[in-house]
Amino acid sequence: MPLPGDEFLPAPDLKATRAITINAPMSQVWPWVAQLGQNRGGFYTYDWMENLVGIDIHSSNVIVPELRIRAVGDEVNLAPPVALRVVAFEEGHHLVLRGAVGPDGTDAGAPYDFTWAFVLIEGAPGTTRLIVRERYAYLAGWAAALVEPVEMVSFLMSERMLRGIRERAERPTLPVA
C-alpha cells in the first residue's frame, strides 16, 4: 500500500517494507518512534553490534521528552557524523527520514538517495501496526554494490528494532525520564 514518504522516491531501485503488530495504542508506540536516532533514544536494536563499529548507540528504556523529533528539518543521526533529515512528519502517525551515506561516511557524493518511513496505523482496539519502509534510488551505476549488502544487515537490524519498540510500548506504563 502507498505510505507517507513514497512520494520522495516514486521509482525506487530497491524497497523493503517490514511491519509488526503491537498490543498497545498508537499513543504508547509513537513516543518510542519519536526519539529514534543515535543522537536521541537509540534504535532499540543490537546496541553491542552497532558499538563494535564505533557508532556509540545506547537504546533508551525510558521516554526522554527532550530527545523527541518534533518537526520537518530535524536531524536524526545514524552515527555521530551521519545524519538523516526529517522530510515528513505527522505527530503520532508518521515520520519520514531522507538522506544517504557516501563512501567517505558523509552524504557528500552518495551514490543513492534514501528514505526511511515509520508509519503507525491503528489496528484492532488497543493495537497498532508499525510499518517501516526503506526506499533506495540509485544515482550511480555501482550503487547496488554498496546498498544491497547493507540491506541484508538492515533486515536483521530492522527486525530487532521493531521487536525492541514493541517490547517497550507493550509495558503496562510508559516510563518517562
BAVO-906868 format. One record per residue (C-alpha): x, y, z; residue in one letter. Coordinates in steps of 0.2 Angstrom, whole numbers, plus 5000, padded with zeros to 4 digits. Layout:
BAVO-906868
- X,Y,Z,mitor
- X,Y,Z,A
...
end
This chain:
BAVO-906868
- X,Y,Z,mitor
- 5000,5000,5000,M
- 5006,5018,4997,P
- 5014,5025,5013,L
- 5019,5043,5018,P
- 5036,5046,5011,G
- 5034,5036,4995,D
- 5032,5052,4985,E
- 5050,5057,4988,F
- 5057,5042,4978,L
- 5042,5037,4967,P
- 5053,5024,4957,A
- 5065,5016,4969,P
- 5078,5003,4963,D
- 5076,4994,4980,L
- 5062,4995,4993,K
- 5059,4985,5009,A
- 5044,4985,5020,T
- 5043,4977,5037,R
- 5029,4978,5050,A
- 5024,4972,5067,I
- 5008,4972,5077,T
- 5010,4980,5094,I
- 4997,4976,5108,N
- 4997,4995,5113,A
- 4988,5010,5107,P
- 4997,5022,5095,M
- 4999,5034,5109,S
- 5011,5022,5118,Q
- 5020,5017,5102,V
- 5023,5034,5095,W
- 5035,5041,5109,P
- 5047,5027,5105,W
- 5047,5031,5087,V
- 5049,5050,5090,A
- 5065,5048,5099,Q
- 5074,5036,5086,L
- 5092,5040,5082,G
- 5110,5039,5088,Q
- 5109,5057,5095,N
- 5092,5053,5103,R
- 5085,5037,5111,G
- 5094,5024,5100,G
- 5087,5012,5088,F
- 5081,4998,5100,Y
- 5092,4985,5091,T
- 5108,4976,5095,Y
- 5117,4991,5103,D
- 5133,4980,5106,W
- 5134,4976,5087,M
- 5132,4994,5082,E
- 5145,4999,5095,N
- 5158,4986,5088,L
- 5160,4998,5073,V
- 5161,5013,5084,G
- 5143,5021,5082,I
- 5140,5024,5101,D
- 5122,5018,5102,I
- 5113,5017,5118,H
- 5095,5012,5116,S
- 5084,5020,5130,S
- 5072,5011,5140,N
- 5063,5027,5145,V
- 5055,5041,5136,I
- 5065,5057,5136,V
- 5055,5071,5130,P
- 5070,5082,5126,E
- 5075,5069,5114,L
- 5059,5069,5103,R
- 5059,5073,5085,I
- 5047,5087,5083,R
- 5047,5094,5065,A
- 5052,5093,5047,V
- 5070,5098,5046,G
- 5076,5089,5062,D
- 5091,5078,5061,E
- 5092,5060,5066,V
- 5109,5053,5067,N
- 5113,5036,5061,L
- 5131,5038,5068,A
- 5140,5053,5075,P
- 5144,5061,5058,P
- 5130,5054,5048,V
- 5113,5062,5049,A
- 5096,5059,5040,L
- 5084,5074,5039,R
- 5066,5073,5044,V
- 5056,5076,5027,V
- 5038,5072,5033,A
- 5031,5072,5050,F
- 5014,5070,5057,E
- 5014,5069,5076,E
- 5008,5052,5082,G
- 5006,5045,5064,H
- 5022,5045,5054,H
- 5040,5050,5052,L
- 5050,5050,5036,V
- 5069,5052,5035,L
- 5079,5056,5020,R
- 5097,5055,5016,G
- 5112,5044,5011,A
- 5129,5040,5016,V
- 5143,5040,5003,G
- 5160,5031,5003,P
- 5168,5044,5015,D
- 5154,5042,5028,G
- 5145,5058,5024,T
- 5131,5062,5012,D
- 5143,5071,5000,A
- 5144,5061,4984,G
- 5132,5047,4990,A
- 5128,5036,4975,P
- 5110,5034,4981,Y
- 5095,5043,4988,D
- 5086,5035,5003,F
- 5070,5037,5013,T
- 5066,5028,5029,W
- 5047,5029,5034,A
- 5040,5024,5051,F
- 5021,5024,5050,V
- 5008,5019,5063,L
- 4991,5013,5059,I
- 4978,5009,5071,E
- 4973,4991,5072,G
- 4961,4981,5082,A
- 4956,4990,5098,P
- 4971,4994,5108,G
- 4983,4988,5095,T
- 4995,4997,5082,T
- 5003,4991,5066,R
- 5020,4999,5065,L
- 5026,4999,5047,I
- 5044,5003,5042,V
- 5049,5006,5024,R
- 5066,5009,5016,E
- 5067,5015,4998,R
- 5083,5017,4988,Y
- 5085,5026,4971,A
- 5102,5023,4964,Y
- 5111,5038,4957,L
- 5127,5029,4951,A
- 5129,5013,4942,G
- 5139,5005,4956,W
- 5126,5010,4970,A
- 5119,4992,4971,A
- 5136,4985,4976,A
- 5135,4996,4991,L
- 5117,4996,4995,V
- 5112,4978,4993,E
- 5124,4971,5005,P
- 5119,4984,5018,V
- 5101,4980,5015,E
- 5104,4962,5021,M
- 5111,4969,5038,V
- 5096,4981,5038,S
- 5084,4966,5038,F
- 5092,4959,5054,L
- 5093,4976,5062,M
- 5075,4982,5057,S
- 5068,4966,5063,E
- 5076,4969,5080,R
- 5071,4987,5080,M
- 5053,4983,5078,L
- 5053,4970,5092,R
- 5063,4982,5103,G
- 5049,4996,5100,I
- 5036,4983,5103,R
- 5044,4977,5120,E
- 5045,4995,5126,R
- 5027,5000,5120,A
- 5019,4985,5127,E
- 5024,4989,5145,R
- 5010,4992,5157,P
- 5015,5010,5160,T
- 5025,5022,5149,L
- 5042,5026,5158,P
- 5046,5044,5156,V
- 5063,5051,5162,A
end
